[in-house]
Amino acid sequence: MTPDCTPVFTIARRVQAMLDVEVALAEAQAEVGVIPAASVAPIRAAARVERVDLHALAAEAVEAGNLLIPLVRHLTRDVASFDAVAAGHVHLGATSQDVIDTALVLELRDGIADITKSLDRAASGAATLARRHTLTPIAGRTWLQQATPTTFGAKAAGWLDGLERARTRLAAVPCDLQLGGATGTLFSLGPHGPAVARALAARLGLGVADIAWHTERSRFAEAAAALGLACGVLGKIGRDLTLLAQTEVGEVAEAPAPGRGGSSSMPHKRNPVRAVRAVAAALQAPGLVATMFAAMVQEHERAAGAWQSEWDTLPRLATLTADAATAIVEALADLAVDTARMRAALDAAGGVACAEGLVAALTPALGRATAHTLVEAACARALHDGQSLAAVATADAQIVGTLGASGIAAALDAATFAEAAAPGVQRVLARWHREKE
């Protein structure tokens, strides 16, 4: 997490979220007529994390099996100091998992909201780069080798496309209330159960499930998948930035700042630390997603181990994704782009990166197979002799006889490749603008 980022998932916030659920439960029950309205105020007054000894709570939770059991005990005692009758109405009709799951949903909702904002900002940064560099040629690279030219704008548009897809998936994550009582039937609330669930969901701003989902964990698995996807998208951007920032490439660089990207032993270092943060997060995310998917296999009406494995896994995954998103926002916001280095890389090795253009120009007259063989041989000569592909092609009687010197020059012009990339960039930018409106 960055110093200015308030973490959503902390023990204090989790405990307060649980207390908030207990208060909302009492309010909903009073609204429906299950408990007296007078019981709500004492419960609300006592339900403050500042009144809880978190260290003692954590120690008690080890023996109890979860945080909620000792928390309810503490809350009941505190409420009794205000009103003995109200103390009897704490946690009425609910089970530990109802409160723990619902509190996690509330935390997750806040966390996803923060991540979504960061994804929006990262998308804005990618869109700016895509628009600014729509026609800036850069070497396309496959298998980490130069392929054919593309544009830096196309690369940034690819980042933008992934960020938007990730945002859409996160926005679709369900945020539903968990309320089922001991085995999901709301037996303790009798005929009032459905009404209490609806009132509680409304107060918390959550969806109402048709049935308790104590051991049907597709909601949290879906959240994990969406977070993992977002983290992967961010990690891919980070990986591209680290590769482009290599000393021998030097086509982009993170903006310098005191204390950023240095080394304890090498004073010349300028490490892409923001991009690396995103990569590091993305490398951890798949294991956490896998844990959440493994945890879907649960026993009957209450899991013995699988549910408990979610408590730290899902918050950890959300925290990593949030940090990766923040890192990419910062990296893209002030990214230094060296277009001269991009062009120099394309011109290196005699400009053979543009060889596909020569094949395409020769194909109508000679057929693709013959054209490919001719150009492949020309590339080999250019690389062996240290000449430009244009010079070798111009000296080849069959190639120059087919295209002429001007035709060869046009076929090997990186601008032609850049123009081919432009429509895709424009489509992604147009969609991004429509979705922003």
Number of C-alpha atoms within 10 A of each C-alpha: 15 10 6 6 11 10 15 20 19 12 14 15 15 19 23 18 23 28 26 21 25 24 23 21 28 28 25 24 26 19 16 18 12 19 19 16 16 12 22 23 17 21 28 18 13 22 27 16 20 11 12 18 11 16 10 10 19 16 12 16 16 11 11 13 11 18 22 22 17 20 23 18 13 18 25 22 17 20 26 18 13 16 17 15 14 22 21 15 21 25 22 17 21 21 19 17 22 24 24 22 22 23 25 21 22 23 21 22 20 14 19 24 15 19 24 22 15 23 25 19 20 26 25 19 22 27 25 19 22 27 18 13 23 25 23 22 26 28 22 18 13 9 6 8 10 16 17 20 27 25 27 27 28 28 22 26 29 20 23 29 22 20 28 23 15 22 23 14 17 23 15 11 20 16 20 21 27 28 32 25 22 18 13 19 15 22 15 14 18 11 10 15 21 18 15 25 24 18 21 27 23 15 14 17 13 19 16 19 16 9 14 20 21 22 18 18 18 15 16 23 22 19 27 27 23 24 30 27 24 31 30 25 27 31 27 18 25 27 19 16 24 21 17 18 21 15 13 10 14 19 23 22 22 24 17 15 9 6 8 15 15 17 12 6 7 8 8 8 13 20 19 24 17 24 28 20 22 29 26 16 23 26 13 17 26 19 14 22 23 15 18 27 19 14 22 19 14 17 13 11 14 17 15 11 11 20 20 14 14 23 15 11 19 23 20 16 25 27 22 23 31 30 23 32 31 25 25 28 23 19 24 27 17 13 16 16 19 13 17 14 16 21 17 15 21 23 17 11 17 20 22 26 24 24 22 20 23 26 24 15 20 25 15 10 12 16 12 15 10 14 21 19 12 19 23 16 12 24 24 14 16 21 15 10 11 11 15 20 28 24 15 20 25 21 14 15 10 15 24 17 11 15 19 14 17 11 16 22 18 15 23 23 17 26 17 17 21 22 15 14 21 21 13 15 25 17 13 20 20 12 12 18 12 9 9 8 5
